[in-house]
Amino acid sequence: MELIEGIHYYINEEGKFVFTEQYHIEKGYCCGFGCKHCPYDYENVTEPARSKLLEARKNFDPDNLNKRE
């Protein structure tokens, strides 16, 4: 698979590559590393990490992304 920036990955503020949901869908499975955009509900991540990731995703509020205190 040829990776295309903006479709399969982006580079975050820390300079790290972050795979998108589209990348994971095309890959076809959860790799078990707890990726930010995993569309497979972290099915291959071991406990207790899986539960923590699912809880964090459930509590995520995108409206708070650009707010500063």
KACORVEN-V266801 format. One record per residue. N is the residue number from 0. SS is DSSP state (@ for helix, = for strand, . for the rest). Layout:
[[N & SS] [N & SS]]
//
This chain:
[[0 & .] [1 & .] [2 & .] [3 & .] [4 & =] [5 & .] [6 & .] [7 & .] [8 & =] [9 & =] [10 & =] [11 & .] [12 & .] [13 & .] [14 & .] [15 & .] [16 & =] [17 & =] [18 & =] [19 & .] [20 & @] [21 & @] [22 & @] [23 & @] [24 & @] [25 & @] [26 & @] [27 & .] [28 & .] [29 & .] [30 & .] [31 & .] [32 & .] [33 & .] [34 & .] [35 & .] [36 & .] [37 & .] [38 & .] [39 & .] [40 & .] [41 & .] [42 & .] [43 & .] [44 & .] [45 & .] [46 & .] [47 & .] [48 & @] [49 & @] [50 & @] [51 & @] [52 & @] [53 & @] [54 & @] [55 & @] [56 & @] [57 & @] [58 & @] [59 & .] [60 & .] [61 & @] [62 & @] [63 & @] [64 & .] [65 & .] [66 & .] [67 & .] [68 & .]]
//
